[in-house]
Structure formats: structure tokens, C-alpha cells
Amino acid sequence: MKLALGCIADDYTGASDLANMLTRCGLRTVQTIGVPADALKLPDVDAVVVSLKSRSIEASKAVARSREADKWLRARGASHVLFKICSTFDSTDAGNIGPVMDALRADSGDGIVLVTPAFPGTGRTVYQGNLFVGSVPLNESPLKDHPLNPMHDSNLMRVLARQSKANVGLVDLATVAKGADAIRARLAELARQGIGAAVIDSVFDPELETIGRVALDQGLSVGASGMGLGLARGLVASGRVKAASTGSDQATIDGPVACLAGSCSQATLGQIAQAEKSMPVLHLDAEKVVSGGGEAERALGWAREHLAKGPVLIASSSTPEQVSALQARHGRDAAGRAIEQTMAAISEGLVAAGVRRLVVAGGETSGAVVDRLGIPAFLVGPEIAAGVPVLRCVGWDKGDAVLALKSGNFGGPDFFNDAIRLMP
């Protein structure tokens, strides 16, 4: 297997989003959970997205895991690696985007690396280095209340400069509008000035294709799925990849279906409320989860009573105010870890009860669930919602199964029913 493109994603739902985008653009794509073991047999594909749960861990650990993934991808022929980050640049002043970028840039030998979380088609745009979510700057969006990585600065050059050892510059929209050669000239100018990372503006989707073509000149880029779109289309347009069909194996998987929701985003809270109209929903008591009050056992007992009758949803999601109060009592890390591990334990119990179709909402929750279940890789299937594909397990010792891993803000109001309907 020789890869045309390697990708390293800093969380599992972001990896699914990217793998979905690459598949839609014609690249045969597999998403792995962590760096694959040598014994894992993967199909012949154009791109591999290595999923790491590295967004909110200690920076040194994120760097080590990302470098291991980069080494694995390049050993399999990937001449370009995308470090995939969230389209809302989720991070703290300590990292982890900057430290990982610095390490991968050093390993690639690149003098300067392009950086953008822009994806105009999903409402993420960058202008004069500032990230907008829809019509508002990042720091005025709901991300200002993110429970793990609250974002209080929309200027990506400032955010990245606080994390990275590199000097950070800008390729502005006026330059992007002039085309690929103008971007290349600007990058060369910035490199002569000692700039090691360049945030690049994008407010319309076609600009991503130009940015992707330029990024392929280098060994590394940093961005969200919009950058993946640009890279994939650049590979197909250049003839380095022959576009493949987006069809997938749709063999039916029998058995009950369950949904887990751990995200506290406004979108997921609305989706849970909508799901309550069509399926049984159990809301966990967050205080009991953190204090060890047996919520996993209660949830599994409840699920076993309902699974034979149809889909169920178990939610740990809370409003930002409730999350803040819980973190104040128990500490941010302790509260988050307790909730993630409880949801992971519930997923394990659901699988033991026969569930082979599982929908998970929330990046951190998805990471904890997939780690607990020990799923090594996925083949990317049909799209449920923008950025959320059906994922068929590869090499799992429990046999055939499908999952959907949703970032908190993704999906429409009836996401959970949409996912269930599209799962084979």
C-alpha cells in the first residue's frame, strides 16, 4: 500500500469528518484508531486518517503520538501529511496545535507551513487571520463556553503564536484571490522573513482548492476538513489519484441500536430534545457520575429493558451553566474524565447486550467509547450529515458493526434518527 495522502487527526470525530470529506472527493479512505498495529490488514486505499485523542492531553504526549503517526504514514509512501485540527481551532494557550505543528514541521523539513481551519461551506471562514463561526467572530460564538477549550480570541495568529515556537504570519484574502502563484510568492517572502507558519484566509469554498494545490508543494499542512477538501481535489486534478466511487458495502447488520450523547453543545442539546419525541431517552445524573453513584449500571439496566422495542438514547449532556457548576465543585479535568469513562463503560455494556449499531455524539465521548471498545479501524461509508459518515468496523474482534461519531456541533435537528435510518 502506497498512500497519496496521510492525515493525523487530533480527535476521533474530527477524523471521521475528514475521512468523510476525502471519500466524497474520490479518495479511497480508511480511518484508523491510533497508529495501526503491523498485524492489522488494511485494504488498498489512497488515504489513511490516523485518529488520535490528542487535542486536550498534555502537549508532550500529543507531540509524541503525532510524530509516531507521521512516521507510520510516511513509511507507507505519504509525501504530504495533513495535521487535522478542529474548524474552531479548539486549543488552549499551552497547545496542542502549536507544539504538534512545530514537531511535525521539523520532521518534514519544511521551511514554512500553511495553516487554516477555514471551511466556508460549513460556516467557518478566516479573514485577516480572524476565524468566524457563521457571522460572528470565534470569541462571540458558543465556543467561548466550550467546557474543555473555551475560545476567547478569534485572531488565529495570536492564538498560534502563544502556542508555537515559530513566528506566525498571514497570507491575506487579497493574495489568495490572485491565485496559486501569488500564494507561493507570499510564502517565499514570509519564509525569508523567518516566518515558520502562515495562517491563510479563506471565505469561499473554491479558494480551498487553490490552497490545497499550494499546500501539496510542501510535506505538511495544518487545517480542518476544508484543507482536506483542497488537498484531495488537488491530488485528483493532478492525476496522482484516480477518483473512486463513493459507494460502500451495505451488508445488513442485525440487532439493537443505541445512541450515546456526551456533547454539551447547543446543537447536541437540541438533537437530544428532538430525539425524545421518537425514542426513550435517559438523562444521567452528572453529580452521581462524578461521585461514583452507579450511573453506568443504572443506564445499562434501563437500556436492557428498552432495546428490544427499538432505539434508545443515553445522554450525559448538560447546559453550559450546569457544566460550569459541576467543574467548580469537582475540577474540570476530574469531571470530564468521569463522564467520558462512564459513557465508555456504558458503550461496553451495550455491546455485550448485542448492540452493533451505535451512534455517539461528542468528540471526547467518541474517543473514550472507541478506545474502550478496542476498534482498530473503520471503512468510510455513506454520509449521514455534513462531516459525519457511517463507519464500518475493520479488524474488530467482536465482528461486523457500524458506528457514527459526531462532533458536538454537527448534524441537523433530527440527527439521531437520521443516523439510525442510514445505518445498514
C-alpha angles and dihedrals in degrees: 000000000000114000125218091196135019123197134190115198122196094215138022101245091048088052090053090049091052095043089051091052093049091049092050089053092055103264116132100233140190125189114210127197104232123331106327121248114244090245094059110104112216125188121247104277141162097227139024122199110203108206116214129178091220107120098097105021128101109301095235091055092048090052094049094049093045093050090051090052092047091052092050093049096047091048086061094054104271106151091180127043125192116208098211116212133173117283087236092054091238108199143109130243087267093056151206101196096052099046093046092046091051093051096046091045091053091049093048094048092228116155093209134010130208116234129190136141089191120137107158093184089066096040098264111127134164122210124173086349094303120124119225126195104205106314098338134075115258093253091057095048126089087270088080085076098045106145095223107023111021109192114219101161125060095190105098094193090060093043093050094042090058090056106034134068088215125093108248125220139174137246100198130211094256089060093045090052090059092061142241098318092053090051091050091050091050091050091051090050092050092048090054087054091055096256112152101182129036123197107211126206123234129170101158129050097236089063088066091065091055091046091049093053090052094045090056088066087072134054097240141035133175122214152099128276090292088068088048089055091052093047094047094049090046091054093049094044091051092051093242089119128033108220112249131207115269092221119119142190108282101186108159119256115206129208139061125324127219138183129211123195122192101150118107095200119130089242094055093044088055092047091053091051090051092048090056088071093063111024141028111274126195118199113206120224102244093200091055091045092057095041094048097252098159097260094147091056091046091050094050092048089051092047094051089056093054109030096085090058097052144287121344133196126210115192133191091172118130137178118268089254092053091047092051092050092049092049091049090056099042108016127262098262096043093049094047094046093049093051094046093050092046090053090047091052090050091051090052090051092048091053089049087054091056104267111152098160111065131172117197126189120199132047098241092041091050091051093051092047097049092045092051093048092049096225108169102195148348137219109223115241139173121337117254096183134343105304096004118097132176107260121208115203119246122200096357116155091219091062131234119002141144130221138183117209113195129191110227098254097044129100138036128279093276095043098136094054090043090055094047092049093053097045110101 
